[in-house]
Amino acid sequence: MAEIIKEILKQLPEDKISDACFEGANIVLYTKDKDFFINNDGVVRKVVQEFKKRIELRPDPKITEEQAVAEEAIRKGLPEEAGVGNIIFDSQRSIVYIEADKPGIAIGKQGSILKDLREKIFWIPIVRRNPPIKSQIIDNIRSVLYQNSDYRKKFLDKVGHRIYDGWVKEKKQEWVRITMLGAGRSVGRSCMLFQTPESNVLLDCGIDVAAQEPSEAYPVLDAPEFDLNKLDAVIATHAHVDHAGFIPWLFKMGYRGPVYCTPPTRDVMALLQLDMIKIWKGENKESLYDVEHVKEMVKHTITLDFEEVSDITPDIRLTLYNSGHIIGGSMAHLHVGNGLHNFMYTADLKFGRTLLLEPATSSFPRLETLAIEGTYGGRTNIMPTQQEQDEFLANLIKETVSRKGKVLMPVLGVGRAQDVMVMIESMIRKGELEKIPVYIEGMLWDVTAIHTAYPEYLNRNIRKLIFHKDDNPFLSDIFKRIGSTKERIQVLEETGAGVILATSGMLVGGPSVEYLKNLADNPRNTLVFSCYQGEGSLGRRIQEGEREIVFKDGKKQEVVQIKMEVHKLEISDHCDRRQLMNFVFKCSPRPRRVIVQHGEVSRCLDLASSIYKQGRIETVVPRILESIRLR
């Protein structure tokens, strides 16, 4: 038994605790005493206050009500308007998951309904939202977790032992350093190794889908600093492939440690990885990993909400903060040792309110080193306001619709697509645009379903529409799901106007390329870029003026003339130059050092120079494979 659990048990009445174990950084106590479970006079709360750890008391599986009886009590005890669906029992952990259309009603005022249930059935009820849009990926992820509950219990206990078995160790050395394994002076394949004498943590592990050379597409994991066998944890800041697309490969190579992220990031990340496998197979490329490796990743994922503090190794404490970039997107704050160093990795961030999300958080308990993105950090990377770009897009759509054309928007799988959906739905609802179909490719539809499953991660305006007015913009009948090649052909043969949202955003594969081939030679149609176009990508080439594209299919060549209108929407789920500068200088506390990464060389250097000149803050722009000692 770990020393910390021994110390905790000393503070509790004898013979009340039948078992104790870890669930990651959380400590779980089980009791066979029903009275002690219902009312322990604040004894457990006092222990929590003394040890400053998350400690939970649960009923021992031997005293839980029979599952059939418990399910009947749940269905009778919860209000009908809560819309209770599946009820799933995790008997090993005495937890029952209740899926409901309206979790707030199921939980009751200040948790009153669930409190009554606990005392009747002696299970721990946890309510989860039923996605208003059905998604196979959400069902599959929950299924993987439910079916592997025995394994998960052992895995989480093992993680806890790794964290707490070093609880009383004294460290002779103290240092902190990072090594850039990707995204140094470049965009794509984000990956940073964070090390102390005790710990090895990977911050993101992505793929550069626009890389011209295979050697430049993936993180440099054969670096001398990196040893997969010594890796303690992976932190996935958000779901985009350039930040999380390579994580399943770690499991293919034998990694069996935790992956920390928010719940929406877990779901979207798995979806985008599965889509990558589909693209590789469709293009007859060798898959880097298979579905089984994505499942392994899901099994080993530990989800944290924003601002939930969790130990992840004996000397590192992680807190995820809202990055404002995409749903569930986070900045990772690492607190090392007993105040030795505080490091913040922003990954991709948006320091401004968007149609879907609140702006990135800028207030933290402590902060010494800030690693910030430089994607749009160049002096000239100043973007128009959201309102100006909304009007610009609205006019483009109106003009295209008036000439019976189609608008093709290559988008990232998550983020920009949902922004555009909300924008168009709002324009139609307000009568600013005639009712037109908006075609959503299958994978984007699943991502949208995940948005509806986690409205608490969206901004207050969208939440209000979903919760209070019950007027979910994503459920509008203007949105048409495209889930097969046959349906895609029907869209292309449809003579009426419409908007098509399809991946990939850089035209480096996926359905957007197929739509382009069929729509490009008609001047009535419009192509609108709405996300960053990587160097060498087809999207960047068209954006820079190339109008004759050669597609190769084996020995065959297809030449496509770009006669459709081409426009770039000057808005992004990244910060522009002004927002990046504002973020750095509005951070509280202000960092002592800023590391600029994830950006083209000139933009990173320009941003770093300006931060230093304006604030006299030490700045560094590391190359790939460069290490920086932070403390």
PyMOL commands that set and color helices and strands:
alter all, ss='L'
color gray80, all
select helices_A, chain A and resi 3-10+34-38+43-51+61-63+67-77+80-82+103-107+109-121+136-147+149-164+214-216+228-230+241-244+247-252+263-282+291-299+386-402+416-429+442-453+455-457+460-467+473-475+485-493+511-519+538-543+577-586+601-615
alter helices_A, ss='H'
color red, helices_A
select strands_A, chain A and resi 19-23+26-31+55-59+84-90+95-100+124-129+177-182+191-195+200-203+233-235+259-261+301-303+309-313+316-322+330-336+341-345+369-373+406-410+438-441+479-482+498-502+526-529+548-553+556-561+565-568+593-597+618-620+627-629
alter strands_A, ss='S'
color yellow, strands_A
deselect
rebuild
show_as cartoon
